């Protein structure tokens, strides 16, 4: 971008960040003060974040150079994308010691998952599909705020005396079934918790989503968790295993996130497990965007985040109408300011108040809406493959810009791939197919054919969203809109 990164000492990162307890107290006070208190904090923090970014981030200083010196209206700020920020990493960050090369070296080491980068930052890496991982560095303020939001607005409302007694009576164990093996948000948070609270580590286990289903069920049965956390499609699949009698656990609570949780899926999963299912809207860019209440509505943590539903031209979308995408602004993280960032999810503002009485805005989010693939097993029957597991395999392959896995029959997957410019398409497709065949073999589906094609990914007609894992309509109900 022509402007060299700032090389002065770390700016306001030298100030002592608020403790988790201080942040939690402020979050509690904001909510008790009602909507005016929440939105007052939002506007004050937004003005401070914009001013900070203009002073200390060369990327934003140039991007906002045409704007007046006084705090501009947020709608006048040009949106940014993940690709832009990653391409201008050196000019985006506000700490000169944080370089892309050093962060990439850090996340390449699986033994450092959950350890601080430069002894003061937390790093989340998304494998992405751009040939290089997307890297999000969080400072101590961001970490403290995220932990405090989770404590006050996620876990405290769930800890009634009855629920706490049921949790402890079942051993007080928690299990997370997530994508593992990288510096993903869930893995890093789990690693941080284990380092900070080693005595609790034995009561918390993380299971890999890539395990074959029978092996995963067996390990969960042995551990017998009181709380289960995973993606909606994974919980739905485990709920079916419980209904069949294979999974023998009685959780008091199921926590979910990262995918769209439909009301019907929530009801089926809750009925199968015999416990509440609670949803979270989180991202590597900001881990605590929204939490749901007992009425199933997601409430935006508007004192620490701004979320703007917009159309394809980044124009505001009125309440009650699903957006094309949404712009995220974090009010906590100053080492990598996130201002009007295209997060890619369809968001709907809910215009009427919630029965729970929360002053926080209500939203509905439609994130990933991918399918479980049921493919022919080598031993007969079918193997269920979770979309997040398939995506993890694909997104570890270099040179893939975007993709779709389309089930083309009981024993066939068709690849639609768009390669990163400069990469050999045939090599990218062959490498990706080989990775998928290895995964399928480990899942007991070695006879499934992986077909490479010249096709590119096809977006839904409505909304333009890209579904990445699509089941065979003839053998499995397809969610979402029909494809072109």
Secondary structure, 3 states (H helix, E strand, C coil): CCCCCCCCCCCHHHCCCCCHHHHHHHHHHHHHCHHHHHHHHHHHHHHHHHHHHHHHCHHHHHHCCCCCCCCCCHHHCCCECHHHHHHCHHHHCCCCCCCHHHHHHHHCCHHHCCCCECCCEEEEEECCCCCCCEEEEECHHHHHHHHHHHHHHHHHHHCCHHHHHHHHHCCCCEEEEECCCCCCHHHHHHHHHHHHCHHHHHHEEEEECCCCHHHHHHHHHHHCCCEEEECHHHHHHHHHHHHHCCCCCCCCEEEEECECCCHHHHHHHHHHHCCEEEEEEEECCEEEEEEECCCCCEEECCCCEEEEEECCCCCECCCCCCCCEEEEEECCCCCCCCCCEECCCEEEEECCCCCCCCCCCEEEEECECCCCEEEECCCCCEEEECHHHHHHHHHCCCCEEEEEEEEEECCEEEEEEEECCCCCHHHHHHHHHHHHHHHHHHCCCCCCEEEECCCCCCCECCCCCCCCEECCCCCCCCCCCCEC
